[in-house]
Amino acid sequence: MKPAIAATLALALLSSCGGQSSRNRHVEVIPEARGPISSACMQSGRNSASERRCGCVQAVADDTLSRSDQRLGASFFDDPHKAQEIRQSDSASNEAFWKRWREFGVQAEKVCAKA
């Protein structure tokens, strides 16, 4: 059941995204945005994955996550259990990452819902 939570978070990014980032900056929806999140999104096989939506999610990731965070988060698309392990970890760095990842998910839902 717990891996389902992580999978849901990762896959919610595909079915979501208009609004402001947590830093009160406008995130421009760029369908051509490329990076680890957009690649994982396009390779996910989800019906809702499109170049526009995945590009939008990548643009939000570029605004809210470091490249290292993006690579780690992109790995969740292939291995949802890894997300669960990080979420449940006692490591301070994993806890900090998880807070950033959750905020990214919230922002991606707001920004990319209509993408």
C-alpha positions as CSV (number, residue, x, y, z in Angstrom):
1,M,0.0,0.0,0.0
2,K,2.8,2.4,0.9
3,P,4.5,2.1,-2.6
4,A,1.1,3.1,-4.0
5,I,1.3,6.4,-2.2
6,A,4.7,7.2,-3.8
7,A,3.5,6.1,-7.2
8,T,0.4,8.2,-6.8
9,L,2.6,11.3,-6.0
10,A,4.9,10.7,-9.0
11,L,2.0,10.0,-11.4
12,A,-0.1,12.9,-10.1
13,L,2.4,15.1,-11.7
14,L,1.3,13.8,-15.1
15,S,-2.4,14.6,-14.6
16,S,-1.8,18.0,-13.1
17,C,-0.4,21.5,-13.5
18,G,-1.8,27.6,-13.9
19,G,-0.6,29.6,-11.1
20,Q,2.3,31.0,-9.1
21,S,5.3,29.2,-7.7
22,S,6.0,29.0,-4.0
23,R,8.5,31.8,-4.6
24,N,5.8,34.0,-6.0
25,R,7.3,33.9,-9.4
26,H,5.3,33.1,-12.5
27,V,6.4,29.8,-14.0
28,E,6.2,30.0,-17.7
29,V,4.7,26.9,-19.3
30,I,7.3,25.8,-21.9
31,P,6.3,22.8,-23.8
32,E,9.8,22.4,-25.1
33,A,11.3,22.3,-21.5
34,R,13.6,19.3,-21.3
35,G,15.2,17.5,-18.4
36,P,15.1,14.4,-16.2
37,I,11.5,15.0,-15.1
38,S,10.1,15.6,-18.6
39,S,12.0,12.5,-19.9
40,A,10.6,10.3,-17.1
41,C,7.2,11.8,-17.7
42,M,7.2,11.0,-21.5
43,Q,8.6,7.5,-20.9
44,S,6.0,6.7,-18.2
45,G,3.5,5.4,-20.7
46,R,0.6,7.3,-19.1
47,N,-2.2,8.4,-21.4
48,S,-2.0,11.9,-19.9
49,A,1.7,12.2,-20.7
50,S,2.2,14.7,-23.5
51,E,5.0,16.9,-24.7
52,R,3.2,20.0,-23.4
53,R,2.3,18.5,-20.0
54,C,5.7,17.0,-19.4
55,G,7.3,20.2,-20.6
56,C,5.2,22.1,-18.1
57,V,6.1,19.8,-15.3
58,Q,9.8,20.2,-16.2
59,A,9.4,24.0,-16.2
60,V,8.0,23.8,-12.7
61,A,10.9,21.4,-11.7
62,D,13.4,23.9,-13.1
63,D,11.9,26.6,-10.9
64,T,11.6,24.6,-7.7
65,L,14.1,21.8,-7.7
66,S,17.9,21.4,-8.1
67,R,19.1,19.3,-11.0
68,S,20.1,16.7,-8.4
69,D,16.6,16.7,-6.9
70,Q,15.2,16.3,-10.4
71,R,17.3,13.3,-11.2
72,L,16.3,11.6,-7.9
73,G,12.6,12.4,-8.4
74,A,12.7,11.2,-12.0
75,S,13.9,7.8,-10.7
76,F,10.6,7.4,-8.8
77,F,8.8,7.0,-12.1
78,D,10.6,3.7,-12.6
79,D,11.0,2.7,-9.0
80,P,8.1,4.0,-6.8
81,H,9.5,2.0,-3.9
82,K,12.6,4.2,-3.9
83,A,10.3,7.2,-3.2
84,Q,8.8,5.4,-0.3
85,E,12.2,4.5,1.2
86,I,13.3,8.2,0.9
87,R,10.0,9.4,2.4
88,Q,10.4,7.1,5.4
89,S,14.1,7.6,5.9
90,D,15.4,9.2,9.1
91,S,18.0,11.1,7.2
92,A,17.8,14.9,7.5
93,S,18.8,15.3,3.8
94,N,16.1,12.9,2.7
95,E,13.5,14.7,4.8
96,A,14.6,18.0,3.3
97,F,14.4,16.5,-0.2
98,W,10.9,15.1,0.5
99,K,9.6,18.6,1.5
100,R,11.0,20.1,-1.7
101,W,9.5,17.2,-3.7
102,R,6.0,17.6,-2.2
103,E,6.1,21.4,-2.8
104,F,7.1,20.7,-6.4
105,G,4.1,18.3,-6.8
106,V,1.7,21.0,-5.4
107,Q,3.1,23.6,-7.7
108,A,3.1,21.3,-10.7
109,E,-0.6,20.5,-10.1
110,K,-1.5,24.2,-9.9
111,V,0.6,25.3,-12.9
112,C,0.1,22.3,-15.3
113,A,-3.6,21.3,-14.8
114,K,-4.6,22.7,-18.2
115,A,-1.4,21.8,-20.0
